Amino acid sequence: MAMMDPLVVFKLFFNLDMPKWTVIFRYIFELMPSFHFTKIYANITRVTATHITFGVLVWEQGRAWRYEDFFLEEQGVFTTKDRYHVYSFYDSLVKVSHVSLGYFLLALYFDNIFSSNRGTS
Protein backbone atom coordinates (compact mmCIF):
# COMPACT_ATOMS: atom_id res chain seq x y z
CA MET A 1 0.00 0.00 0.00
CA ALA A 2 2.89 2.37 0.59
CA MET A 3 3.73 2.35 -3.11
CA MET A 4 0.21 3.56 -3.89
CA ASP A 5 0.77 6.80 -1.98
CA PRO A 6 1.25 9.54 -4.57
CA LEU A 7 4.16 11.14 -2.75
CA VAL A 8 6.10 7.88 -2.65
CA VAL A 9 5.62 7.39 -6.37
CA PHE A 10 6.63 11.00 -7.05
CA LYS A 11 9.69 10.79 -4.77
CA LEU A 12 10.97 7.54 -6.25
CA PHE A 13 10.34 8.08 -9.95
CA PHE A 14 9.96 11.81 -10.64
CA ASN A 15 12.55 13.36 -8.35
CA LEU A 16 14.73 15.78 -10.33
CA ASP A 17 17.53 15.82 -7.77
CA MET A 18 18.23 12.07 -7.82
CA PRO A 19 21.47 10.84 -9.40
CA LYS A 20 21.25 10.72 -13.19
CA TRP A 21 21.72 6.93 -13.36
CA THR A 22 18.42 6.37 -11.53
CA VAL A 23 16.56 7.58 -14.61
CA ILE A 24 17.39 4.20 -16.16
CA PHE A 25 15.17 2.49 -13.58
CA ARG A 26 12.28 4.81 -14.40
CA TYR A 27 12.63 3.95 -18.09
CA ILE A 28 12.58 0.24 -17.22
CA PHE A 29 9.47 0.72 -15.09
CA GLU A 30 7.83 2.69 -17.89
CA LEU A 31 7.93 -0.48 -20.01
CA MET A 32 5.37 -2.04 -17.65
CA PRO A 33 1.73 -0.97 -18.08
CA SER A 34 1.13 -1.46 -14.34
CA PHE A 35 3.56 1.39 -13.62
CA HIS A 36 1.42 3.74 -15.68
CA PHE A 37 -1.77 2.56 -13.97
CA THR A 38 -0.14 3.25 -10.59
CA LYS A 39 0.84 6.70 -11.84
CA ILE A 40 -2.70 7.36 -13.09
CA TYR A 41 -4.07 6.26 -9.72
CA ALA A 42 -1.59 8.58 -7.99
CA ASN A 43 -2.69 11.50 -10.18
CA ILE A 44 -6.35 10.94 -9.40
CA THR A 45 -5.93 10.41 -5.66
CA ARG A 46 -3.62 13.40 -5.37
CA VAL A 47 -6.51 15.62 -6.56
CA THR A 48 -9.68 13.92 -5.32
CA ALA A 49 -8.73 12.32 -1.98
CA THR A 50 -8.06 13.98 1.34
CA HIS A 51 -4.29 13.98 1.76
CA ILE A 52 -1.62 15.53 3.92
CA THR A 53 0.30 18.51 2.62
CA PHE A 54 3.79 18.03 3.94
CA GLY A 55 4.92 21.60 3.38
CA VAL A 56 2.65 22.89 6.14
CA LEU A 57 1.64 19.51 7.69
CA VAL A 58 -2.10 19.93 7.36
CA TRP A 59 -4.76 17.71 5.86
CA GLU A 60 -6.03 19.06 2.57
CA GLN A 61 -9.57 18.25 1.47
CA GLY A 62 -9.88 16.64 -1.95
CA ARG A 63 -11.99 18.21 -4.67
CA ALA A 64 -13.93 17.02 -7.68
CA TRP A 65 -11.98 15.93 -10.77
CA ARG A 66 -12.08 18.58 -13.50
CA TYR A 67 -11.22 18.46 -17.18
CA GLU A 68 -8.15 20.66 -16.60
CA ASP A 69 -6.71 17.98 -14.29
CA PHE A 70 -6.46 15.67 -17.29
CA PHE A 71 -3.58 17.78 -18.67
CA LEU A 72 -2.11 19.06 -15.39
CA GLU A 73 1.64 18.59 -15.03
CA GLU A 74 2.55 18.71 -11.38
CA GLN A 75 5.80 20.12 -10.08
CA GLY A 76 6.94 21.13 -6.66
CA VAL A 77 9.39 20.60 -3.83
CA PHE A 78 9.41 17.88 -1.18
CA THR A 79 10.12 18.71 2.47
CA THR A 80 13.63 17.37 1.83
CA LYS A 81 14.09 20.22 -0.71
CA ASP A 82 14.15 17.77 -3.63
CA ARG A 83 12.34 19.04 -6.71
CA TYR A 84 9.92 16.90 -8.71
CA HIS A 85 8.14 17.12 -12.04
CA VAL A 86 5.32 14.71 -12.84
CA TYR A 87 3.92 14.45 -16.34
CA SER A 88 0.17 14.66 -16.85
CA PHE A 89 -2.61 12.10 -16.68
CA TYR A 90 -3.01 12.40 -20.46
CA ASP A 91 0.67 11.62 -21.03
CA SER A 92 0.29 8.54 -18.84
CA LEU A 93 -2.65 7.31 -20.92
CA VAL A 94 -0.71 7.87 -24.13
CA LYS A 95 2.32 6.02 -22.75
CA VAL A 96 0.26 3.05 -21.50
CA SER A 97 -1.41 2.78 -24.90
CA HIS A 98 1.98 2.87 -26.66
CA VAL A 99 3.44 0.23 -24.35
CA SER A 100 0.36 -1.99 -24.74
CA LEU A 101 0.43 -1.61 -28.51
CA GLY A 102 4.13 -2.46 -28.52
CA TYR A 103 3.53 -5.65 -26.51
CA PHE A 104 0.62 -6.56 -28.79
CA LEU A 105 2.78 -6.16 -31.92
CA LEU A 106 5.58 -8.11 -30.26
CA ALA A 107 3.13 -10.94 -29.48
CA LEU A 108 1.89 -10.96 -33.10
CA TYR A 109 5.47 -11.04 -34.37
CA PHE A 110 6.49 -13.95 -32.14
CA ASP A 111 3.27 -15.79 -32.96
CA ASN A 112 4.17 -15.65 -36.64
CA ILE A 113 7.85 -16.58 -36.44
CA PHE A 114 7.60 -19.50 -33.98
CA SER A 115 5.77 -22.48 -35.46
CA SER A 116 5.71 -24.56 -32.29
CA ASN A 117 2.20 -23.46 -31.31
CA ARG A 118 0.56 -24.55 -34.60
CA GLY A 119 0.46 -28.28 -33.88
CA THR A 120 1.50 -31.18 -36.10
CA SER A 121 -0.39 -33.31 -38.60
N, C-alpha and C positions, 0 to 999 in steps of 0.2 A: 504494500500500500504506500510505502514511502516514495516509491518511484512515481506514483501517480500525482504527487503533490507538484503543482506547477513550478514552484520555486526550485525544487530539486532538479526537475528536468531542465529549467533554464540555467541553473548553476553548472550542471554537468556538461551540457551540450552547446550552450549559446553564450558562454562566458568569453568575452573578448580579451581578457587579461590572462588566460591560460597559456601555457607554452604552445608554440606553434605546432609541435608534433601531435598534440592531442586532437587537432582537426582531423587527422586520419581516422580516428575512432568514430567521429561524427559521420564521416563519409561512409564508413562501413555500416554504421547503424542506419543510415539513410537508405541502404539497399534492402532493408526489411520493412514491409508495409506496416507491421505492428508498431514500429517506431513512430511513423507518421500518425497512426491512430492515437497513440499516447500523446503526441504533440497537439493533435486536434482537441482531444479531451482536455488537455492542460489549457489551451486557449479558451475553451468554452467555460470551464470552471473558474478560470481567473476572472472572468467578467461576471458570470451569473451567480456564483456561490459566495456565501459569506466567507471571507478569508482575512487573515491577519496581515496588516501592513507593517513590515518590519522596520521601516524608516522611523515611524513614530510609535510602534508597538500598540496599535489599536486594531480592533476588529472593524473591518469595512463591510458594509452591507452590499450584497450583490444587486445587480440591476437586470432588467430585461435585455435580451440579446437584440441588437439592432443591426440593420443592414451594413452600417459603416464598420461594425466589428469584423465583418467578413474580410475586409482588406486592411485591417489595423496591424501595423508592424510595431511591436512593443520594444522599447529600449529604456534602460534605466541603470541604476546603480544598486548593488547589494549593500547590506550593512558592512560587509568586509571591504567596501570601496572598489569591488570588481565591477566592471561595466558589462552589460549584456545587450544583445540585439537579437530579437526573435522575429523570424519572418512570419508573414500573415497566415491566417486560416486558409485563404484561397491558395497561397503558394503550397501549403501542405497538401491540399486536395489535388493540385496539379502534379506534385511530386509522387503522391501515392498512386495516381492513375498512370504515370509514366513507369514507375517501378512495376506495377501490376501488368501493364502491357508488355514490358520487357520480359517478365517471367513467362507470360503467356506465349510470346513469340519464341522464347527459348524452349518451352515445352513442345511447341509445334515442330521446331527444328529437330530436336532430339527424337521426337516421335517418327519423323520421316527418315532419319539417317540410321537408326537402330532397328533392325528387322526382327529382333528377338521377341517382340511382343505381338507378332502377327500369326503365330502358330505354324504348324507344319501339316503337310498333307501327304 
